[in-house]
Amino acid sequence: MKIDILTLFPEAFAPLKISILARAEESGLLEINLINIRDFSKDKHKKCDDYPFGGGAGMLMTVQPLFDAINSVYNKDAKIIFPSPIGKTFTAKKSEELSKYDHLIFVCGHYEGVDERIFELFDIEQISIGDYVLTGGELPSMVIIDSLARFVDGVISKESLESESFSNGLLEYPQYTRPQTFQGLSVPEVLVSGNHQEVEKWRKEQSLKRTKELRSDLLED
Ligand code: ADE
């Protein structure tokens, strides 16, 4: 999968260059390109923001650099995403859906927002990561990319995907590793019993118990 990220702050994306995502890039499963929107500004000072018509607080990103930056990577099969608090809230289901595309383009807004005409010039899906406001689209883009990359074939094992929270509508069960006893606390006996059926049963029960206690809303339907 190819992911183009258009941003005024490419240096913000260092977290995508470590650990699982770095390995996915090295092995060719993912290609993440950082494109600086400022490079496309036709303004003599490379300005990319301006005051909003009609007045109001803060600055808006101007449409010309955004338009040219998108066009520099666009093709008709690409899906364009603009993280924004006005979008539908991101979910595991959406994450998996996005992971099926061969080419994603993330456009990161900053300051008070972007000139609305960009949404008329391209088919862009706005996605929110929650009901709160961040200073820009960089962090939400990273959240969405980190999550969807896990669904790209080969990035992590199928087994990990199947057992984790939300994959079956429930929260993940508790897990333990060595040492078997720490500060007087022992891991649940069933996990060291060697009885796989009992382990599975215990995990299902724990998932359900946790979901009831912490996220009963997930059980409503
Ligand atoms: N940009 C600013 N706030 C955001 C949010 N909550 N979700 C996605 N993008 C945003």
Residues whose N, C-alpha, C, O or C-beta is under 5 A from the ligand:
A	BS01	ADE	P83 S84 P85 I127 S128 I129 G130 Y132 V133 L134 G136 G137 P140
